Amino acid sequence: MHLFRIQNRIEIVARLLGPERRRPGLGGFAQAPASGFPVRRKAGDPDHTMVEPGHKLKQIRERLGLRYRDVEEFSQQIADRRRNSEFLIPISRLSDIENRGVVPGIFKLYSLCAIYRLDMGEVLKWYGVDPAELPADSAAVSADNTHLVGFSRSSLRSWSSEAMIPLMLDPGLDLGKTTFLSRFIQSWGVLPLMILSGHEPKNYRYGYLGTDDWFMYPILRPGSLVLIDENRRKVVSGGWTNEMDRPIYFLEHRNGWMCAWCSLAENQLIAMPHPASSMAPVVFSWPHEVEVLGQVVGVANRLTAPAKPRVRS
């Protein structure tokens, strides 16, 4: 009879709490789903909750002396300012973020960073997302078509404020000879990128040469990363002595982008390929069908041999 009363009390409390408020962990049960039936967590299943970032946000809020109500009111001001209710953080959602490992959406994360005066890139790292890794992850994903790279220097510098560089080289290193440099680096260190900002070239953009773009092969290999000087948009007709000195331009046309040698004839721009590529020249109506975004002034590529380019029939 005593056991029966205890069981009845547990059922009454469970009904009062409701499925969404039952706590996990009792008897090996996870949080109950909407159906009201608990789901037993299997042994070895990973726990995907992110409690630690929520605790950090809670500690910062408490240090600032802010109550849940204060955060809700401040986020309402941001939502009103942005004319978007997604920026609003209700008290219940803030509690879930801090105590139950709920990951905030991008709008609410923005509001929290604004209210707590936090760097959004740093908070993203707490949740396992490092914006400074965007270029590296992008480089790991191949793309067939040539295109502009949208990672600007200013945005990347705001996400990543430091860079690893070699601080000490072997004094016996002869820079006049080709060297496997890794063997001569004695120590690495961190350099704030703010120091380098004064030496950073201006008006540069970056382009990626698609893995299917053989137009300027072998000078520009498919998969290369090119540096584009936006100040050099004028197509010149002379001034070089060999093909390596001839300007290569980064063009935007209705179907995408391309790198090419260029010449102007009346109302036409002729994009000329490297002869070894076996590609045909492309003629555009100038300036309606094509825009010169700048001159290619630098290139980074891999020296592994690409697949044999297609031969023109």
HUSULRA-V29824 format. One record per run of one state. SS is the DSSP state (a for helix, b for strand, c for the rest). FROM is the first residue (numbers start at 1). TO is the last residue. If there is no record, write none. Layout:
ss->SS from->FROM to->TO
ss->SS from->FROM to->TO
This chain:
ss->c from->1 to->1
ss->a from->2 to->17
ss->c from->18 to->18
ss->a from->19 to->21
ss->c from->22 to->25
ss->a from->26 to->28
ss->b from->29 to->29
ss->c from->30 to->39
ss->b from->40 to->40
ss->c from->41 to->50
ss->a from->51 to->63
ss->c from->64 to->67
ss->a from->68 to->82
ss->c from->83 to->84
ss->a from->85 to->87
ss->c from->88 to->90
ss->a from->91 to->99
ss->c from->100 to->105
ss->a from->106 to->116
ss->c from->117 to->119
ss->a from->120 to->126
ss->c from->127 to->130
ss->a from->131 to->139
ss->c from->140 to->146
ss->b from->147 to->149
ss->c from->150 to->152
ss->a from->153 to->159
ss->c from->160 to->161
ss->b from->162 to->169
ss->c from->170 to->180
ss->a from->181 to->184
ss->b from->185 to->192
ss->a from->193 to->199
ss->c from->200 to->203
ss->b from->204 to->208
ss->c from->209 to->224
ss->b from->225 to->229
ss->c from->230 to->248
ss->b from->249 to->253
ss->c from->254 to->255
ss->b from->256 to->265
ss->c from->266 to->267
ss->b from->268 to->272
ss->c from->273 to->274
ss->a from->275 to->277
ss->c from->278 to->281
ss->b from->282 to->285
ss->c from->286 to->289
ss->b from->290 to->300
ss->c from->301 to->313
